[in-house]
Amino acid sequence: MKRKSSPKFEPVVPPQILEQAKRAVSADRIPKGSKCTVCGAETADAGAEPLCWVCRRLKISAWRDIEQQAPMQE
């Protein structure tokens, strides 16, 4: 019994164009910022508070909850 030979795949895109595309994508990426102080995830920008987008949203929603509860206690 003979094994089937594996077919040779030819690249569809020339290597030069593929390399140019890789360089273009790497230039468009957002530079990595610092680590989130709460969970340690990457932050997109190093603002006043180094928080990732998840922790920032949780903080905003916590503020909204506190604002809604404050008038009820008075």
C-alpha positions in Angstrom: 0.0 0.0 0.0 1.2 3.5 -0.9 0.5 6.6 1.1 -1.1 9.5 -0.6 1.3 12.3 -1.1 0.2 15.5 0.6 -0.7 18.2 -2.0 1.7 21.1 -2.3 -0.1 24.4 -1.5 1.0 27.5 -3.4 0.5 30.8 -1.7 -2.3 32.8 -3.1 -0.9 36.2 -2.0 2.7 37.0 -2.9 5.1 37.2 0.1 5.9 40.9 -0.6 2.3 41.9 -0.4 1.7 39.8 2.7 4.7 41.4 4.5 3.4 44.9 3.6 0.0 44.1 5.0 1.6 42.8 8.3 3.6 46.0 8.6 0.5 48.2 8.0 -1.5 46.4 10.6 1.2 46.6 13.2 1.5 50.3 12.7 -2.3 50.8 13.2 -2.4 49.0 16.6 -3.1 51.0 19.7 0.1 51.2 21.8 -0.2 49.2 25.0 -0.6 51.3 28.1 -0.1 50.5 31.7 -1.7 47.8 33.8 -5.1 48.3 35.4 -4.8 49.0 39.1 -7.8 46.8 39.9 -7.5 43.7 37.8 -4.1 44.0 36.1 -5.5 44.0 32.5 -3.9 46.2 29.8 -5.2 49.7 29.6 -5.7 51.5 26.3 -4.4 54.8 27.7 -2.7 56.0 30.8 -5.2 58.6 32.0 -5.7 60.1 35.5 -6.7 56.7 36.7 -5.1 53.6 35.1 -8.3 51.5 34.8 -9.2 49.0 32.0 -12.5 49.6 30.2 -14.3 46.9 32.3 -13.3 48.4 35.7 -14.0 51.9 34.4 -17.6 50.8 33.5 -18.1 49.1 36.8 -17.0 52.3 38.6 -19.4 54.5 36.6 -22.3 52.1 37.3 -21.4 52.1 41.0 -21.6 55.9 41.0 -25.0 55.8 39.3 -26.2 53.3 42.0 -25.0 55.6 44.8 -26.7 58.6 43.2 -30.0 56.8 42.9 -29.9 55.6 46.5 -28.9 58.9 48.1 -32.3 60.8 47.7 -34.2 57.8 49.1 -32.2 58.0 52.4 -33.0 61.7 53.0 
